[in-house]
Amino acid sequence: MDPSAKRVFLFLTLAEVFVAVVVAFERGLIAGIIGGVIVLVVAMLIAAWMRPRPEGPSSPGRRRVLGFMGIAGIAALAGGAGVGRALRRLTRPDPRPVLDAMAKDIGADALELVRRTYRAGRSGDLQLVLAPWSSSNYPQESVSLLPHDPRSSHALPWMYLERVPIAIHAPGIVEPSDATERVTLADLAPTTAHLMGFDGFEAPDGVPLPRIRRPSTPPKVIVTFVIDGGGWNVLTHWKDAWPNLRRLLGESAVYRNAITGSFPAVTACAHATIGTGAFPRTHGITGHNLRDGDTVRKAYGTPGRARPSDILVPTLADAWMHVAAGTCWVGEIGYQIWHLGMLGRGGMPLGQNPVAVYWDEARTGSWQPQNPDLYRLPNDVPPLDVLQEHQASYQDPGVDGQFDRFAPGLRAVCCSPPIIQYQGDLIEAAFDSEGIGTHDGTDLLYVNYKSPDYTGHVYNMLSLRTKFALAAVDEQLGRLSRMLGSRFAPGEYALIVTADHGQCPTVDVAGGVRLDPIQLQEDLNREFGGPILDVVTSVVPSEVYLDGTALWDAGATRDDVAAFLRDYRHRDNIGPYVSRDAIEWNRLDQRPFAAVLSTEYIEGLGDRDLSGFGPGRYFAETDPGIPAITW
């Protein structure tokens, strides 16, 4: 190669290294390599064009020189890209102080709720702790947002969502009492086992509720009754909507300082906690979405094909059926797939699949088994004519009708009293046709009434429609209580009443902001992704799932991504598809996040005492306190 060609090649090699360093620094290792390859190819072409044309056969020496030049170029390319990535990594600020500050912001109690939920291999890479009174949209909500939009979520750790009622109504067994010790939903399964006299169940996290004595003769039936979305902030707001619950509270052991016990305060986590006596980090239902290898999917899979194997520890019903399947009955009558967490697989009670029911709003508009291969309907199911009769006799007040579009088609049935009454019909028919409470040991029935929560998601908890739904559920609670009292003597039954979480008031009214998952994903990909790999695989209301390969390529860690969101503002999170009249312009500088914590950070907490994180800066505004006695 003549001297001029060598100089050109050297210059282009240096240019290749420079390009690889700069592009890798700015856009990641893979982008740096691609940029360097382009320059390398150009260098080789120019070198080949500038070398003298040989007369006669090509010299092996020349071929070796060209080969050496190619190898040298590739080495320079790899080195340059590697240096660029290393520089990108080294120039990032240490994220640890930022994460420590966010953890102290939310305080020890909220941090403990987050720790109770995280499970490696199931949880998202980032846990999104939204600021109080804020709410996370689903994508379809962001693109259809209205002024004063009522839709909201409650995937937060704040006490206005965590505080729930717990009442043990067991005439002849449990004396009426009032307690203010801190208890959680994880205590319900061991309390039920205690009432049954069943020592073969060990709750991983819960303990029997205080002052509940073990009866000499176990009750014939224990019913767990869950008011979905019926936390204390909803009950307090609609204080005249639950006279039957108020009466039962006066006749029960009441635990006024009860909380859901984990973050996020959502249905899937809470019901598995009720069933297992464990928190999500143990039972594995860490949210409505789960990591499954390289994908993210819904907990339990598809409605109608539910997979109870997602629960990683036995439920009380599982353990009970292991020893009493031939003599006792267990079952679940709920509305959605998430409610299956109270039952689990449920064994083979009396030689049959257990009853496990959900309302199929996607296809048939009827009660269906959670999975026909594993579960069944009660022997007697009231026909749909009964629901239609309830609907015909119900006079819809027409409140907030402009939001009916958010529950179209078969979903519309969810938010009106007729479906609530029809579920009460199904429960009574199950008692009759299944002989619940007539077997040789204790039968277990788990019930969830979804409508108050469903109505809150569509119309908001501040809407009169939520009051109507809550009042209708209260009527069915009274109906069930009367039925138990008429069929069983004192000492033969127990009724446990609770809720899974509270609800979020309308964001515009409460003073929060909405988190748009579409824009958040775009912003994180722009900051940490490259032209080839996106760093975000999924955003759900309380979690972000990241691509580990893309993170490595970017020279970033999960801690880096979490720390980046510390100063993220509402103005950064407004996508171009959001209606201008739906934007709260006076809140553009509000932070949507109280904290964003990475999996590494949560794992690093281990089992250490968290009291050093203090009460947090949000405690006073987010904890309404132990509810007053009004019964």
GIURTA-V691964 format. One record per residue. N is the residue number from 0. RES is the residue in three letters. SS is DSSP state (h for helix, s for strand, l for the rest). Layout:
N;RES;SS, N;RES;SS
This chain:
0;MET;l, 1;ASP;l, 2;PRO;h, 3;SER;h, 4;ALA;h, 5;LYS;h, 6;ARG;h, 7;VAL;h, 8;PHE;h, 9;LEU;h, 10;PHE;h, 11;LEU;h, 12;THR;h, 13;LEU;h, 14;ALA;h, 15;GLU;h, 16;VAL;h, 17;PHE;h, 18;VAL;h, 19;ALA;h, 20;VAL;h, 21;VAL;h, 22;VAL;h, 23;ALA;h, 24;PHE;h, 25;GLU;h, 26;ARG;h, 27;GLY;l, 28;LEU;h, 29;ILE;h, 30;ALA;h, 31;GLY;h, 32;ILE;h, 33;ILE;h, 34;GLY;h, 35;GLY;h, 36;VAL;h, 37;ILE;h, 38;VAL;h, 39;LEU;h, 40;VAL;h, 41;VAL;h, 42;ALA;h, 43;MET;h, 44;LEU;h, 45;ILE;h, 46;ALA;h, 47;ALA;h, 48;TRP;h, 49;MET;h, 50;ARG;l, 51;PRO;l, 52;ARG;l, 53;PRO;l, 54;GLU;l, 55;GLY;l, 56;PRO;l, 57;SER;l, 58;SER;l, 59;PRO;h, 60;GLY;h, 61;ARG;h, 62;ARG;h, 63;ARG;h, 64;VAL;h, 65;LEU;h, 66;GLY;h, 67;PHE;h, 68;MET;h, 69;GLY;h, 70;ILE;h, 71;ALA;h, 72;GLY;h, 73;ILE;h, 74;ALA;h, 75;ALA;h, 76;LEU;h, 77;ALA;h, 78;GLY;h, 79;GLY;h, 80;ALA;h, 81;GLY;h, 82;VAL;h, 83;GLY;h, 84;ARG;h, 85;ALA;h, 86;LEU;h, 87;ARG;h, 88;ARG;h, 89;LEU;h, 90;THR;l, 91;ARG;l, 92;PRO;l, 93;ASP;l, 94;PRO;l, 95;ARG;h, 96;PRO;h, 97;VAL;h, 98;LEU;h, 99;ASP;h, 100;ALA;h, 101;MET;h, 102;ALA;h, 103;LYS;h, 104;ASP;h, 105;ILE;h, 106;GLY;h, 107;ALA;h, 108;ASP;h, 109;ALA;h, 110;LEU;h, 111;GLU;h, 112;LEU;h, 113;VAL;h, 114;ARG;h, 115;ARG;h, 116;THR;h, 117;TYR;l, 118;ARG;l, 119;ALA;l, 120;GLY;l, 121;ARG;l, 122;SER;l, 123;GLY;l, 124;ASP;l, 125;LEU;s, 126;GLN;s, 127;LEU;s, 128;VAL;s, 129;LEU;s, 130;ALA;l, 131;PRO;l, 132;TRP;l, 133;SER;l, 134;SER;s, 135;SER;s, 136;ASN;l, 137;TYR;l, 138;PRO;h, 139;GLN;h, 140;GLU;h, 141;SER;h, 142;VAL;l, 143;SER;l, 144;LEU;l, 145;LEU;l, 146;PRO;l, 147;HIS;l, 148;ASP;l, 149;PRO;l, 150;ARG;l, 151;SER;l, 152;SER;l, 153;HIS;l, 154;ALA;l, 155;LEU;l, 156;PRO;l, 157;TRP;l, 158;MET;h, 159;TYR;h, 160;LEU;h, 161;GLU;h, 162;ARG;s, 163;VAL;l, 164;PRO;l, 165;ILE;s, 166;ALA;s, 167;ILE;s, 168;HIS;s, 169;ALA;l, 170;PRO;l, 171;GLY;l, 172;ILE;l, 173;VAL;l, 174;GLU;l, 175;PRO;l, 176;SER;s, 177;ASP;s, 178;ALA;s, 179;THR;l, 180;GLU;l, 181;ARG;l, 182;VAL;s, 183;THR;s, 184;LEU;l, 185;ALA;l, 186;ASP;h, 187;LEU;h, 188;ALA;h, 189;PRO;h, 190;THR;h, 191;THR;h, 192;ALA;h, 193;HIS;h, 194;LEU;h, 195;MET;h, 196;GLY;l, 197;PHE;l, 198;ASP;l, 199;GLY;l, 200;PHE;l, 201;GLU;l, 202;ALA;l, 203;PRO;l, 204;ASP;l, 205;GLY;l, 206;VAL;l, 207;PRO;l, 208;LEU;l, 209;PRO;l, 210;ARG;l, 211;ILE;l, 212;ARG;l, 213;ARG;l, 214;PRO;l, 215;SER;l, 216;THR;l, 217;PRO;l, 218;PRO;l, 219;LYS;l, 220;VAL;s, 221;ILE;s, 222;VAL;s, 223;THR;s, 224;PHE;s, 225;VAL;s, 226;ILE;s, 227;ASP;l, 228;GLY;l, 229;GLY;l, 230;GLY;l, 231;TRP;h, 232;ASN;h, 233;VAL;h, 234;LEU;h, 235;THR;h, 236;HIS;h, 237;TRP;l, 238;LYS;l, 239;ASP;l, 240;ALA;l, 241;TRP;l, 242;PRO;h, 243;ASN;h, 244;LEU;h, 245;ARG;h, 246;ARG;h, 247;LEU;h, 248;LEU;h, 249;GLY;h, 250;GLU;l, 251;SER;l, 252;ALA;s, 253;VAL;s, 254;TYR;s, 255;ARG;l, 256;ASN;l, 257;ALA;s, 258;ILE;s, 259;THR;l, 260;GLY;l, 261;SER;l, 262;PHE;l, 263;PRO;l, 264;ALA;l, 265;VAL;l, 266;THR;h, 267;ALA;h, 268;CYS;h, 269;ALA;h, 270;HIS;h, 271;ALA;h, 272;THR;h, 273;ILE;h, 274;GLY;h, 275;THR;h, 276;GLY;l, 277;ALA;l, 278;PHE;l, 279;PRO;h, 280;ARG;h, 281;THR;h, 282;HIS;h, 283;GLY;l, 284;ILE;l, 285;THR;l, 286;GLY;l, 287;HIS;l, 288;ASN;s, 289;LEU;s, 290;ARG;s, 291;ASP;s, 292;GLY;l, 293;ASP;l, 294;THR;s, 295;VAL;s, 296;ARG;s, 297;LYS;s, 298;ALA;l, 299;TYR;l, 300;GLY;l, 301;THR;l, 302;PRO;l, 303;GLY;l, 304;ARG;s, 305;ALA;l, 306;ARG;l, 307;PRO;h, 308;SER;h, 309;ASP;h, 310;ILE;l, 311;LEU;l, 312;VAL;l, 313;PRO;l, 314;THR;l, 315;LEU;h, 316;ALA;h, 317;ASP;h, 318;ALA;h, 319;TRP;h, 320;MET;h, 321;HIS;h, 322;VAL;h, 323;ALA;h, 324;ALA;l, 325;GLY;l, 326;THR;l, 327;CYS;l, 328;TRP;l, 329;VAL;s, 330;GLY;s, 331;GLU;s, 332;ILE;s, 333;GLY;l, 334;TYR;l, 335;GLN;l, 336;ILE;h, 337;TRP;h, 338;HIS;h, 339;LEU;h, 340;GLY;h, 341;MET;h, 342;LEU;l, 343;GLY;l, 344;ARG;l, 345;GLY;l, 346;GLY;l, 347;MET;l, 348;PRO;h, 349;LEU;h, 350;GLY;h, 351;GLN;l, 352;ASN;l, 353;PRO;s, 354;VAL;s, 355;ALA;s, 356;VAL;s, 357;TYR;s, 358;TRP;s, 359;ASP;s, 360;GLU;l, 361;ALA;l, 362;ARG;l, 363;THR;l, 364;GLY;l, 365;SER;s, 366;TRP;s, 367;GLN;s, 368;PRO;s, 369;GLN;l, 370;ASN;s, 371;PRO;l, 372;ASP;l, 373;LEU;l, 374;TYR;s, 375;ARG;s, 376;LEU;l, 377;PRO;l, 378;ASN;l, 379;ASP;l, 380;VAL;l, 381;PRO;l, 382;PRO;l, 383;LEU;h, 384;ASP;h, 385;VAL;h, 386;LEU;h, 387;GLN;h, 388;GLU;h, 389;HIS;h, 390;GLN;h, 391;ALA;h, 392;SER;h, 393;TYR;l, 394;GLN;l, 395;ASP;l, 396;PRO;l, 397;GLY;l, 398;VAL;l, 399;ASP;l, 400;GLY;h, 401;GLN;h, 402;PHE;h, 403;ASP;h, 404;ARG;h, 405;PHE;h, 406;ALA;h, 407;PRO;l, 408;GLY;h, 409;LEU;h, 410;ARG;h, 411;ALA;h, 412;VAL;h, 413;CYS;h, 414;CYS;h, 415;SER;l, 416;PRO;h, 417;PRO;h, 418;ILE;h, 419;ILE;h, 420;GLN;h, 421;TYR;h, 422;GLN;h, 423;GLY;h, 424;ASP;h, 425;LEU;h, 426;ILE;h, 427;GLU;h, 428;ALA;h, 429;ALA;h, 430;PHE;h, 431;ASP;h, 432;SER;h, 433;GLU;h, 434;GLY;l, 435;ILE;l, 436;GLY;l, 437;THR;l, 438;HIS;l, 439;ASP;l, 440;GLY;l, 441;THR;l, 442;ASP;s, 443;LEU;s, 444;LEU;s, 445;TYR;s, 446;VAL;s, 447;ASN;s, 448;TYR;s, 449;LYS;l, 450;SER;h, 451;PRO;h, 452;ASP;h, 453;TYR;h, 454;THR;h, 455;GLY;h, 456;HIS;h, 457;VAL;h, 458;TYR;h, 459;ASN;l, 460;MET;l, 461;LEU;l, 462;SER;l, 463;LEU;h, 464;ARG;h, 465;THR;h, 466;LYS;h, 467;PHE;h, 468;ALA;h, 469;LEU;h, 470;ALA;h, 471;ALA;h, 472;VAL;h, 473;ASP;h, 474;GLU;h, 475;GLN;h, 476;LEU;h, 477;GLY;h, 478;ARG;h, 479;LEU;h, 480;SER;h, 481;ARG;h, 482;MET;h, 483;LEU;h, 484;GLY;h, 485;SER;h, 486;ARG;h, 487;PHE;l, 488;ALA;l, 489;PRO;l, 490;GLY;l, 491;GLU;l, 492;TYR;s, 493;ALA;s, 494;LEU;s, 495;ILE;s, 496;VAL;s, 497;THR;s, 498;ALA;s, 499;ASP;l, 500;HIS;l, 501;GLY;l, 502;GLN;l, 503;CYS;l, 504;PRO;l, 505;THR;l, 506;VAL;h, 507;ASP;h, 508;VAL;h, 509;ALA;h, 510;GLY;l, 511;GLY;l, 512;VAL;l, 513;ARG;s, 514;LEU;s, 515;ASP;l, 516;PRO;h, 517;ILE;h, 518;GLN;h, 519;LEU;h, 520;GLN;h, 521;GLU;h, 522;ASP;h, 523;LEU;h, 524;ASN;h, 525;ARG;h, 526;GLU;h, 527;PHE;h, 528;GLY;l, 529;GLY;l, 530;PRO;l, 531;ILE;l, 532;LEU;l, 533;ASP;l, 534;VAL;l, 535;VAL;s, 536;THR;s, 537;SER;s, 538;VAL;s, 539;VAL;s, 540;PRO;l, 541;SER;l, 542;GLU;s, 543;VAL;s, 544;TYR;s, 545;LEU;s, 546;ASP;l, 547;GLY;h, 548;THR;h, 549;ALA;h, 550;LEU;h, 551;TRP;h, 552;ASP;h, 553;ALA;h, 554;GLY;l, 555;ALA;l, 556;THR;l, 557;ARG;h, 558;ASP;h, 559;ASP;h, 560;VAL;h, 561;ALA;h, 562;ALA;h, 563;PHE;h, 564;LEU;h, 565;ARG;h, 566;ASP;h, 567;TYR;l, 568;ARG;l, 569;HIS;h, 570;ARG;h, 571;ASP;h, 572;ASN;h, 573;ILE;l, 574;GLY;l, 575;PRO;l, 576;TYR;l, 577;VAL;l, 578;SER;l, 579;ARG;h, 580;ASP;h, 581;ALA;h, 582;ILE;l, 583;GLU;l, 584;TRP;h, 585;ASN;h, 586;ARG;h, 587;LEU;l, 588;ASP;l, 589;GLN;l, 590;ARG;l, 591;PRO;l, 592;PHE;s, 593;ALA;s, 594;ALA;s, 595;VAL;s, 596;LEU;s, 597;SER;s, 598;THR;h, 599;GLU;h, 600;TYR;h, 601;ILE;h, 602;GLU;h, 603;GLY;h, 604;LEU;h, 605;GLY;l, 606;ASP;l, 607;ARG;l, 608;ASP;l, 609;LEU;l, 610;SER;h, 611;GLY;h, 612;PHE;h, 613;GLY;l, 614;PRO;l, 615;GLY;l, 616;ARG;l, 617;TYR;l, 618;PHE;h, 619;ALA;h, 620;GLU;h, 621;THR;h, 622;ASP;l, 623;PRO;l, 624;GLY;l, 625;ILE;l, 626;PRO;l, 627;ALA;l, 628;ILE;l, 629;THR;l, 630;TRP;l
